[in-house]
Structure formats: C-alpha cells, structure tokens
Amino acid sequence: ACCGMGGYHGYKKPYSQMAMDIGGRLFAEIRTARADRVASGCAACRLQIETGTGIKALHPIQLLDEAYRLNPRTSEPFTSHMSSRTPPIMSSRT
C-alpha cells in the first residue's frame, strides 16, 4: 500500500489531506498489525507513516542496527565490545 506522500507533493498544504486519505489504507494495515515500528527507505514515507499512525518509522538500516545490537537471549542491548558504536581501529598495514 502507498503512504500517499508522492514525494514532496504531500507536503504542500492543498494536497496534504489528500495524501493522508491515500495513506489511510496503509495506516490501517499498520495499526491492525499492531506494529511497534515500521521500516521504509523513503524519508517522506517515514514522516507520513509516523504522522498517520503515531508509530515510529525507521530507515531499514536503522532497524538492522537496532536488531544487531540486541542480545537474542534477553532482547537487551549487548554490553560487549561488539555493540560499540565506535568501529575498531584498523591498520593500513597488510
């Protein structure tokens, strides 16, 4: 289903309600799924989804980042060096 945004078109005041109406089906599907977050590669869609549902919308890479940081046994963030946001220092020597 479409979020209704149509790129920047849905940001324009004369079309914003039409964009919300078009996205209504998607918003209903998201609510029915009881999703706690949604992923979209489109920044405009993420904004539209958050506005239409009140549910956090992430870029797919953000969702993967979040998933990789969780301990699968506890669903808590890892506390090891693997969860550090700072990448390890890499040597240019081979």
Backbone as a printed PyTorch tensor [residue, N CA C, xyz], in Angstrom:
tensor([[[  0.8470,  -1.1850,   0.0000],
         [  0.0000,   0.0000,   0.0000],
         [  0.8830,   1.2350,   0.0000]],

        [[  0.3500,   2.3210,  -0.4630],
         [  1.0780,   3.5820,  -0.6120],
         [  0.8540,   4.4720,   0.5990]],

        [[  1.9000,   5.2010,   1.0000],
         [  1.7540,   6.1280,   2.1260],
         [  1.0190,   7.3950,   1.7070]],

        [[  0.9320,   7.6460,   0.3970],
         [  0.1900,   8.7990,  -0.0950],
         [  0.9840,  10.0740,  -0.2450]],

        [[  2.2340,  10.0570,   0.1570],
         [  3.0190,  11.2820,   0.1600],
         [  3.3420,  11.7760,  -1.2490]],

        [[  3.6920,  10.9050,  -2.1700],
         [  4.0090,  11.3380,  -3.5350],
         [  5.2250,  12.2460,  -3.5910]],

        [[  6.3080,  11.8470,  -2.9170],
         [  7.4920,  12.7070,  -2.8600],
         [  7.2040,  13.9170,  -1.9980]],

        [[  7.5370,  15.0900,  -2.4650],
         [  7.2770,  16.3010,  -1.6870],
         [  5.8490,  16.8120,  -1.8910]],

        [[  5.1400,  16.2550,  -2.8470],
         [  3.8000,  16.7220,  -3.2050],
         [  2.8610,  16.7830,  -1.9880]],

        [[  2.9090,  15.7540,  -1.1600],
         [  2.0330,  15.6920,   0.0040],
         [  2.3530,  16.7090,   1.0820]],

        [[  3.5360,  17.3320,   0.9960],
         [  3.8840,  18.3720,   1.9630],
         [  3.1310,  19.6740,   1.6850]],

        [[  2.7030,  19.8450,   0.4460],
         [  2.0140,  21.0830,   0.0790],
         [  0.6240,  21.1040,   0.7000]],

        [[  0.3010,  22.2040,   1.3340],
         [ -0.9550,  22.3200,   2.0740],
         [ -2.1980,  21.9160,   1.2720]],

        [[ -2.3380,  22.3310,   0.0050],
         [ -3.5570,  21.9500,  -0.7290],
         [ -3.7030,  20.4370,  -0.9250]],

        [[ -2.5900,  19.7070,  -0.8140],
         [ -2.6310,  18.2620,  -1.0790],
         [ -2.4140,  17.4020,   0.1640]],

        [[ -2.1350,  18.0310,   1.3010],
         [ -1.7850,  17.2440,   2.4880],
         [ -2.9270,  16.3370,   2.9550]],

        [[ -4.1630,  16.8010,   2.9230],
         [ -5.2780,  15.9480,   3.3400],
         [ -5.4830,  14.8110,   2.3480]],

        [[ -5.3300,  15.0810,   1.0580],
         [ -5.4530,  14.0250,   0.0560],
         [ -4.3630,  12.9670,   0.2840]],

        [[ -3.1620,  13.4150,   0.6140],
         [ -2.0690,  12.4830,   0.8830],
         [ -2.3960,  11.6050,   2.0950]],

        [[ -2.9700,  12.1950,   3.1280],
         [ -3.3640,  11.4170,   4.3140],
         [ -4.4830,  10.4340,   3.9720]],

        [[ -5.4190,  10.8650,   3.1440],
         [ -6.5140,   9.9780,   2.7340],
         [ -5.9830,   8.7880,   1.9320]],

        [[ -5.0540,   9.0510,   1.0150],
         [ -4.4740,   7.9650,   0.2160],
         [ -3.7150,   7.0020,   1.1160]],

        [[ -3.0040,   7.5320,   2.0930],
         [ -2.2450,   6.6890,   3.0060],
         [ -3.0980,   5.9680,   4.0400]],

        [[ -4.3690,   6.3010,   4.1250],
         [ -5.2540,   5.7230,   5.1400],
         [ -5.2830,   4.2090,   5.1670]],

        [[ -5.2710,   3.5870,   4.0040],
         [ -5.2920,   2.1120,   3.9460],
         [ -4.0240,   1.5350,   4.5790]],

        [[ -2.8690,   2.1220,   4.2290],
         [ -1.6110,   1.6580,   4.8150],
         [ -1.6110,   1.8720,   6.3220]],

        [[ -2.0610,   3.0310,   6.7700],
         [ -2.0850,   3.3170,   8.2010],
         [ -2.9490,   2.2960,   8.9450]],

        [[ -4.0860,   1.9550,   8.3600],
         [ -4.9740,   0.9580,   8.9770],
         [ -4.2990,  -0.4060,   9.0430]],

        [[ -3.5960,  -0.7830,   7.9690],
         [ -2.8950,  -2.0710,   7.9570],
         [ -1.8050,  -2.1160,   9.0190]],

        [[ -1.1000,  -1.0160,   9.1850],
         [ -0.0480,  -0.9520,  10.2080],
         [ -0.6560,  -1.0720,  11.6010]],

        [[ -1.7490,  -0.3700,  11.8370],
         [ -2.4210,  -0.4580,  13.1480],
         [ -2.9500,  -1.8660,  13.4020]],

        [[ -3.5470,  -2.4870,  12.3730],
         [ -4.0800,  -3.8450,  12.5030],
         [ -2.9670,  -4.8280,  12.8430]],

        [[ -1.7870,  -4.6100,  12.2620],
         [ -0.6450,  -5.4890,  12.5240],
         [ -0.0700,  -5.2860,  13.9230]],

        [[ -0.5210,  -4.2290,  14.5990],
         [ -0.0230,  -3.8910,  15.9380],
         [  1.5030,  -3.7330,  15.9540]],

        [[  2.0000,  -3.1330,  14.8940],
         [  3.4360,  -2.9080,  14.7700],
         [  3.8950,  -1.8780,  15.7980]],

        [[  5.0890,  -2.0950,  16.3520],
         [  5.6460,  -1.0920,  17.2540],
         [  6.6340,  -0.1960,  16.5290]],

        [[  6.9820,  -0.5820,  15.3020],
         [  7.8180,   0.2330,  14.4320],
         [  7.6250,  -0.2170,  13.0030]],

        [[  7.9490,   0.6720,  12.0690],
         [  7.7780,   0.4220,  10.6450],
         [  9.0770,   0.8100,   9.9620]],

        [[  9.4460,   0.1230,   8.8970],
         [ 10.6510,   0.4630,   8.1450],
         [ 10.2770,   0.9200,   6.7410]],

        [[ 10.9440,   1.9750,   6.2880],
         [ 10.7870,   2.4720,   4.9230],
         [ 12.0770,   3.1550,   4.5180]],

        [[ 12.4900,   2.9460,   3.2790],
         [ 13.6790,   3.6000,   2.7620],
         [ 13.4310,   5.0370,   2.3570]],

        [[ 12.1950,   5.4680,   2.3640],
         [ 11.8280,   6.8100,   1.9100],
         [ 11.5550,   7.7230,   3.1150]],

        [[ 12.3140,   8.8140,   3.2050],
         [ 12.1470,   9.7450,   4.3290],
         [ 10.7420,  10.3510,   4.3610]],

        [[ 10.1890,  10.6680,   3.1920],
         [  8.8380,  11.2380,   3.1430],
         [  7.8150,  10.2270,   3.6480]],

        [[  7.9680,   8.9670,   3.2670],
         [  7.0440,   7.9310,   3.7400],
         [  7.1530,   7.7420,   5.2450]],

        [[  8.3720,   7.7700,   5.7620],
         [  8.5360,   7.6120,   7.2130],
         [  7.7940,   8.7190,   7.9590]],

        [[  7.9420,   9.9460,   7.4970],
         [  7.2410,  11.0600,   8.1360],
         [  5.7320,  10.8880,   8.0310]],

        [[  5.2630,  10.5110,   6.8640],
         [  3.8220,  10.3200,   6.6360],
         [  3.2770,   9.1900,   7.5160]],

        [[  4.0140,   8.0960,   7.6140],
         [  3.5810,   6.9560,   8.4340],
         [  3.5300,   7.3490,   9.9120]],

        [[  4.5580,   8.0420,  10.3770],
         [  4.5580,   8.4800,  11.7770],
         [  3.3950,   9.4330,  12.0520]],

        [[  3.1330,  10.3390,  11.1140],
         [  2.0360,  11.2890,  11.2790],
         [  0.6900,  10.5740,  11.2590]],

        [[  0.5420,   9.6120,  10.3560],
         [ -0.7370,   8.9210,  10.1940],
         [ -1.0300,   7.8520,  11.2220]],

        [[  0.0290,   7.3330,  11.8790],
         [ -0.1890,   6.2240,  12.8210],
         [  0.2980,   6.5060,  14.2390]],

        [[  1.2200,   7.4360,  14.3720],
         [  1.8390,   7.6550,  15.6780],
         [  2.8600,   6.5870,  16.0210]],

        [[  3.1960,   5.7410,  15.0530],
         [  4.1470,   4.6450,  15.2650],
         [  5.4930,   5.0390,  14.6770]],

        [[  6.5500,   4.7370,  15.4000],
         [  7.8980,   5.0840,  14.9760],
         [  8.2240,   4.4400,  13.6300]],

        [[  8.7440,   5.2330,  12.7030],
         [  9.1410,   4.7380,  11.3850],
         [ 10.6410,   4.9410,  11.2210]],

        [[ 11.3180,   3.8850,  10.8680],
         [ 12.7710,   3.8910,  10.7390],
         [ 13.2070,   3.5800,   9.3160]],

        [[ 14.4250,   3.9660,   8.9820],
         [ 15.0460,   3.5100,   7.7410],
         [ 15.4200,   2.0430,   7.9770]],

        [[ 15.3610,   1.1870,   6.9650],
         [ 15.7020,  -0.2290,   7.1680],
         [ 17.0730,  -0.4440,   7.8050]],

        [[ 18.0410,   0.4010,   7.4900],
         [ 19.3700,   0.2650,   8.0960],
         [ 19.3110,   0.5640,   9.5910]],

        [[ 18.4890,   1.5190,   9.9940],
         [ 18.3190,   1.7980,  11.4250],
         [ 17.7160,   0.5930,  12.1370]],

        [[ 16.7650,  -0.0550,  11.4880],
         [ 16.1310,  -1.2320,  12.0690],
         [ 17.1370,  -2.3680,  12.2120]],

        [[ 17.9620,  -2.5740,  11.1900],
         [ 19.0100,  -3.5920,  11.2770],
         [ 20.0130,  -3.2550,  12.3690]],

        [[ 20.4060,  -1.9900,  12.4630],
         [ 21.3290,  -1.5670,  13.5070],
         [ 20.7580,  -1.8870,  14.8850]],

        [[ 19.4860,  -1.5780,  15.0550],
         [ 18.8030,  -1.8640,  16.3230],
         [ 18.7880,  -3.3660,  16.6040]],

        [[ 18.4810,  -4.1600,  15.5880],
         [ 18.3920,  -5.6150,  15.7600],
         [ 19.7440,  -6.2270,  16.0940]],

        [[ 20.7940,  -5.7690,  15.4340],
         [ 22.1250,  -6.3420,  15.6800],
         [ 22.6770,  -5.9800,  17.0420]],

        [[ 22.1310,  -4.9650,  17.6460],
         [ 22.5990,  -4.5470,  18.9700],
         [ 21.8740,  -5.2740,  20.1120]],

        [[ 20.8950,  -6.0970,  19.7940],
         [ 20.1520,  -6.8050,  20.8310],
         [ 20.7210,  -8.1920,  21.0720]],

        [[ 20.7490,  -8.5710,  22.3230],
         [ 21.1420,  -9.9200,  22.6950],
         [ 19.9500, -10.8280,  22.4180]],

        [[ 20.0700, -11.8230,  21.5250],
         [ 18.9170, -12.6500,  21.1680],
         [ 18.3330, -13.4400,  22.3380]],

        [[ 19.1180, -13.6610,  23.3780],
         [ 18.6110, -14.4240,  24.5280],
         [ 17.7590, -13.5800,  25.4640]],

        [[ 18.0720, -12.2940,  25.5300],
         [ 17.3790, -11.4490,  26.5090],
         [ 16.6400, -10.2680,  25.8870]],

        [[ 16.8680,  -9.9980,  24.6150],
         [ 16.3360,  -8.8110,  23.9290],
         [ 16.8420,  -7.5150,  24.5520]],

        [[ 17.9120,  -7.6090,  25.3360],
         [ 18.5580,  -6.4310,  25.9130],
         [ 19.7680,  -6.0810,  25.0580]],

        [[ 20.1830,  -4.8190,  25.0860],
         [ 21.3670,  -4.4450,  24.3060],
         [ 22.5990,  -5.2190,  24.7610]],

        [[ 23.4430,  -5.5860,  23.7870],
         [ 24.7070,  -6.2330,  24.1200],
         [ 25.5510,  -5.2770,  24.9420]],

        [[ 26.3410,  -5.8250,  25.8360],
         [ 27.2430,  -4.9980,  26.6300],
         [ 28.6930,  -5.2730,  26.2620]],

        [[ 28.9300,  -6.1370,  25.3050],
         [ 30.2930,  -6.4490,  24.9000],
         [ 30.8480,  -5.3700,  23.9800]],

        [[ 32.1170,  -5.5160,  23.6180],
         [ 32.7540,  -4.5700,  22.6990],
         [ 32.0790,  -4.5800,  21.3360]],

        [[ 31.3630,  -5.6280,  20.9940],
         [ 30.7180,  -5.7390,  19.6930],
         [ 29.6130,  -4.6990,  19.5100]],

        [[ 29.0710,  -4.1820,  20.6020],
         [ 27.9680,  -3.2300,  20.4610],
         [ 28.4470,  -1.7840,  20.4360]],

        [[ 29.7490,  -1.5740,  20.4970],
         [ 30.2740,  -0.2180,  20.4890],
         [ 29.9700,   0.4770,  19.1720]],

        [[ 29.5520,   1.7260,  19.2490],
         [ 29.2890,   2.4900,  18.0280],
         [ 30.6030,   2.9100,  17.3670]],

        [[ 31.6960,   2.8860,  18.1030],
         [ 32.9790,   3.2660,  17.5410],
         [ 33.6070,   2.0460,  16.8830]],

        [[ 33.8940,   2.1100,  15.5850],
         [ 34.4790,   0.9510,  14.9260],
         [ 35.8940,   0.6970,  15.4270]],

        [[ 36.3530,  -0.5330,  15.4010],
         [ 37.7170,  -0.8220,  15.8500],
         [ 38.7020,  -0.1160,  14.9350]],

        [[ 39.8570,   0.2320,  15.5180],
         [ 40.9020,   0.8730,  14.7210],
         [ 41.5050,  -0.1880,  13.8110]],

        [[ 41.5940,   0.1490,  12.5370],
         [ 42.1240,  -0.7940,  11.5770],
         [ 43.4650,  -0.2960,  11.0780]],

        [[ 44.3980,  -1.1940,  10.9630],
         [ 45.7340,  -0.8560,  10.4980],
         [ 45.7360,  -0.8210,   8.9700]],

        [[ 46.4960,   0.0970,   8.4160],
         [ 46.6370,   0.1340,   6.9700],
         [ 47.6890,  -0.8430,   6.4890]],

        [[ 48.3920,  -1.4510,   7.4340],
         [ 49.4150,  -2.4440,   7.0810],
         [ 48.7500,  -3.7790,   6.7940]],

        [[ 49.2700,  -4.4590,   5.8130],
         [ 48.7310,  -5.7960,   5.4970],
         [ 49.7530,  -6.8570,   5.6860]]])
